[in-house]
Amino acid sequence: MKFLSYWHDTAPAFAGAAQGSVEGHFDVAVIGGGFTGLAAARQLAKAGSKVVVLEAEKVGWGASGRNGGHLNNGLAHSYLAAKAELGKERAIALYKALDDSIDTIEALIAEEGIDCSLRRAGKLKLASKPQHFETIARNFEAVHAEVDPDTALLSADDLKQELGAPFFGAMLSKKSAMMHMGRYVVGLAEAATRHGATIFEQAAVTEHRQEGGGRHALKTTRGNVTADAVLVATGAYTPSAFGYFRRRIIAVGSFIIATRPLTAEEIEATMPGNRTCVTSMNIGNYFRLSPDSRLIFGGRARFSATSDQRSDAKSGAILKASLAEIFPQLANVDIDYCWGGLADMTKDRFPRAGYHDGVWYAMGYSGHGAQLSTHLGMIIADAILGRPDRNPLKGFEWPAVPGHFGKPWFLPLVGMYYKMLDRVR
């Protein structure tokens, strides 16, 4: 078993990183070489801006290369809850932004010729308990009537054609998709450089200050640059130089395993529908088939903000037990990959993007970043360029999490709370 991301291990290496010292002046400095930062850099460079991307590790090293490979439309939590909290108009706008984000990715892949196995698969939100199906059905009725007719409600009998596991029904979101995340992020980086962006890897930002005239000075581990504008696109990996965002982002570990390639018979008995799937438990699981027929199976597993081989191994054991519980027919299947990463959550699980104190930002995707990040990166790039403001999150209040200054000490307590909820309802 390899303790590294399947997406990283099965994608080509990015060969376009700039060599030598980090230096010079740029129109825009983008901090973070994931989907958000690379999509913004490509958009800016296409418009003629001189743009630099400063990535602390390798492109796609963070959440963009450590996720489950889903491009799920719809909100991270229920539309009804979002409508109650945000109002109908804003809830619809946010829902439609997630729909648009998949269209954006699809168009970008076609334009740049990126080979990443994109497929409109549809997503199943699976009811783990009978009462969960009642909640899913109520949410479906509102979604289907008000915002997304490309949805369906499936009974437990309907699911027999989709899944070799017992669930109590599901909501099908037909616009959802899947792709190979590693090949996409490398293709996106190559596209950004092809249009003129400069990408530095191993260039962690250690200091940021604003100088006279609004110019920004950035110190990195490989040298220093200045820029007229800065976009912070670092999510759960935000450096200490940007404390405002660290106090508002909760870094939560998400852990994933990938089986050996399954046989055609195993796929027919397990995932004949070949969709992306998410269970309804608070500490639930998500799963899909990879392009080479592995079952990629993930979940919170443990409420931890640590992702290293020891932590990933502990979480992998929990995930393998969950996999055997949902799919007993795969209880003894070999696990080829086990990895983890940090997801950037906000307290209310709504993403944030905009402009604060001289700095642009987009983050807080709360589990839906694979699809939304490319779209928001391009939208914020357009705002930097002075184009019409299409930001669906403009004006969202974003209070700091009380007592939080970067390391989420409270995660074990949150995990205990959600485990209790899963037991009683």
N, C-alpha and C positions, 0 to 999 in steps of 0.2 A: 504494500500500500504506500502511495506517495502522499506526503504531507505538503501538498501544494495545490494551487487552483488548477482544476481541469482546463479552464479557459486559458490560463497562462501556458500550460504545458503543451497544448495542442494548437497554438497559434504561432505564426512566424514572428521572429523578433523584429522590433522596429529599428531600422537602420538609419533613420534620418535625423537623429539627435545631433545638435550642434556640438562641436568640439572646442577645446580651449576654455579660456576664462569667460565668465559671465561679465559683460561690460557693455556700455553704450547707453544711448537714450532712445526710447521707444514711445510711440503714440499711446500704446496700451500694454501693460504688463498683466498677464493672466497667471494667477497662482493656482496651480493644480492641473495635472495632465490627465484628468479623467474625461468622461463624456461631456460634462458641462464646459470645462475649460477648453477642450479641443474643438468642440462645436462652435464656441464663441470665437476662438482664434481663427478658425476657417472662415467664419462669416466676416470678421474684421479684415482679414487679409484679402479676401475677395473684393472688398470695398476699397482696397488700396492703403489700408492702415499698416503702419510698421508695428508689428505685434510680437511680443516674446512670451513664451510659456515657461514658467519656472516650476518644475516637478521635483519633489523631494527624493523620489525613487526612480521608477521607470513608468512610462506612460501606461495607464490602466492598472497601476499597482494597487490602488485602494479599492473602494467599493465597486468601481466600474469593472474590475476583473475578479471580484470575489462574491458575486451574487448568484442567484439561482437560474439566471438566463430567461426570465419572464419579461414580456412587454405587455403588461395587463392594463387595459383601459379601465375607466371607472376610478372611484376614490379609494384611498387606503382603508377607510372605514365606511359605514353605511351612508348612503345619500340622504336618508331621512335625518340622521344625526347631523350631517353637514347643513342641511336646510334649516334645522332648528337652531343651529349655532350661528350660521352665517347669513341666513335669509335665502329665499328661493333663487333670486337672481344671481347672487354670487356663487351659490352651490352649483348651479347649472353652468356658470362660466368656468368654474374650476373643473367640473366633470368633463366639459367639452375640451378644455386644455389638454387633458390626458388623452382624449380621443385624437385630437390634433397632433399630439406628440408622436403617435405611432405613424400617422400619415407623413409627418416630417422626416422620421427615420427612413421610412420606405422610399420617399423621394430622394433623400440624400444618398442612400445606398445605390439607387439607380443612376443618379447623376455622376457619382464618383466611381462606379463599377466595383463596389466592395463585395467580396465573396464571403458572406457570413451566414449562409443558410437561413435567411429570414423567411418565416412562414406565418401566415395568418391562421393560427390554430384554434382560437377561442379559449376562454378561461372558464373553468368550473369552480364556483365557490360552493364547497361541499358541506352539507349539514352533518355534523358529527353526532348530534342528538336530535330527537324528534322536535323538541322545543326550538332548536336552532333553525329547523326548516320553516317553522312558523314565522320567525323573525326574517329569514331570508325571503320568504314569500311576500311579506309586507313591504320590504325594501324593493323587491322586484316590481311590485305593482306601481309604486311611485316612479321608479326609474323608467320603466317601460312606457308609462303614460306621459311623463314630463320631459324626459331628456334623452333616452336611448331606446328606440324601438328594436334595435338589433340585439335583443336579449330574449331569453326564453327561460321558463321555469320547468325543471325536469323532476319527475317523481323518482322514487327509489327504483321502480321498475324500468324507467327510462335509462337510468344509470347503468343497468346491466349491459347495455350496448357500448358503454363508454369506459368502464372501469371494473377490474376484477377485485373489488373490495366493497364491503357493506357500508353504505352511507344512506341517509334518510331523504335524499333529494339534493338538488343543487340549482343555482342560478347560472345560466350560461351567458357569458358576454362574448358575442361573436366577433368583435373587432380585435380582440386581444391576439398577440403574436408571440413568437419566440425567435431567438437567433443565437449565433455563437458569439458570445460577448468578447472573447479575446481577439478573434479575427476582426470584429467590428471596430474595436478601439484602436488597433494597429492601422486599419484602413482609414479611420478618421484622422489619426495622427499624420499618416502619409498624405492625405488630402490637404490638411492644414499647411504642411510644409510645401506641398506642390503649389499652393496659392501664395506662398511667400512668408508664412509664419516661421519664426525661429523657435525651436523647442530645445530647452536644456533639461537633461535628466541629471539626477544626483545633485540638485541645486536647491536645497531646502532654504526657505526664507527664514531668516533669524531675526530680522529687524525691519521695521517699517516706520517711516516718518514723513510728514508732509512739510515741504519747504515753501518758500515764498512763491507767490503766483500760482499756487495749487499743484506744483510739481511734486511727485512722489519719489522718495529715495528708498531703495530696497537693498538690503544686505543679504547675501546668500552664502552658502558654504563654498561656493566656487567663484565669488566675486560680487560686484555691485552693479546695479543698473538704476537709471532714473526713467520715469514715465509720466506722461500727462494724465493718464487714468489707470486705475487698478481695478481688476475684477478678482474677488476671492471666490474660488470654486473648489474648496477643500473639504467640505462636509465634516465628517467625523474625524478627519485627519488635520483639522485646522491648527496651525502653529500658534504658539503662545503670543506671537507678535500681534495677534488679532483677538484680544481678550473679549471684545464685545460679542463676537460670535461664539466663542467657547462657552460663555455663560448662558447661551441660549440653545446650544446643540447638545443633545444627550447621545453620547457614543454607546451603542448597544451592539454586542457581538451577535453575529448571525453565522451559523455553522452549516456545512454542507458535506455530503458524501456522494460519491458516484460509483455505481456498481461496475463490474466488468460488462462488456457488451452483451446484451440479452439476445437469446435466440428468437426467431420468429414465433415459435410456440410460446415462449415466456412472455413476449410482448402481447400476444393475443389473449393470454390469460391474465395480464396485469393492466395494460394501458392500450387497449385496442382503439380508443378514441384519439389517442396521441394529442392531447390538449395540455395546456398548463393547468395545474390544479392547486387549490389552496383550501385547507380545512377551516372550519369555523371556530375552533378552540382559541382561547386567548393565547395559550402557549401551543400553537398549532404547527402544522407542517405544510410545506409546499413542494411540489414535485413535477417533473416533466421528463421526457425522453430527450437524449442528446442526439446530435446529427449521426453519431455512430452507434446509436441504440442502447446507450447506458441509461439507467434510471438515475437522474440527479435529484437528490432528496435532501431537503434542508429544513431548518427551523431555528427557533431561538435556543432550544436545548438547555442552555444555562444562561442566566442573566449575569453576564460578565462583560466588562469592557476590555478584556485581554484576549488577544488572538496570537498565540504562538503554538509550537508543535505540541507542548504538553496540554495546553488548554483545548486545542483542537482535537486531540486524541480523546480527552474526557468527553467532549461534546459528541464526537463521532460515535463513541460507544452508546451514548443515549439515543442518537439518531438511528443507529442500526437496530436497537430494540424497538423503536417506534416504527421503523420500516417493516420489521417482522410482525408487528401487531396489526398494521394496516394491510400488508401483503404477506400472509403466512407462507405463500408459495415461494417467496424469495428470502425466507428466513436464513438460509444457508448460502446465499449467493456471495461471491467474493466481492469485497470492496476495494476498488483500485485507487480511489482518491479520497482524501479527507482534508478539508481546508476551512478556514474561517476568515472573517473580516468584520469591520465595524460599519454599522449602518448609522446614518445621521438622522436621529429622531428629534422632533420638537415635542414640547409638552402636550400640544393639542393635536399632533400628527398631521398638521397642515404644513406644506412646504413654505418657504419664504424666498423672495427675490426682490431686489430693488437697489436703493442707494442710501447709504448712511454715512454721515460724517466724512464725506469725500471719497468713499469707497463703494464700488458696485459689488453685488453679491448674488449668489443663487445657491441654495442648499436646503437642508432639512427635509429631504424627500420622504423620509419615514417609510421606507420599504417600496416606494414606487419610483425610485430614481432612475432605474435602467431605461424607462421610457420617457420620463419627463425631463431629464437632465439635458439631452440634446436640444430639445425644443426651447427650454428656458435659456440655455446658453446662447442660442441664436437670437432670442428675443432681447436679452440684455445687451448683446452685441449691437443690435439695431438701435437700442436706446442710447448707447455710448456714441453711436454714429449720428445721433440726432434725428433718426427716423421716427415715424409715428409709434407711440408707446402702446404695445400690445400686451403688456405685462398683466396677467390675470390675477396677480397677487399684490398689485399696487395698493398701498394703503393698509395692508394687514398690520395690525399691532403685533409687536413681538416682545413681550416682557421677558426679562431674565428669569431663569429657574431659581427660586429662592435657595440659597445655600450652595449653589453650584458654581464652581469656578474653573471647570475643565475636566476633572476626574469625577465621574458619577458614583460617588460612594453609596448612594441609595439604591442601586440596582438590585441587590439581593432582596431588599424589602419589597420592591416592586414585583420581583419574581414570586415571592411568597404570596402576595396579594392575588396575582393572576392565577396561581395554582389553586388557591382557595376558591376563586370564582369558577374555575373549570370543574371543580368537584361538586359545587352546589347548583350550577345551572348550565 
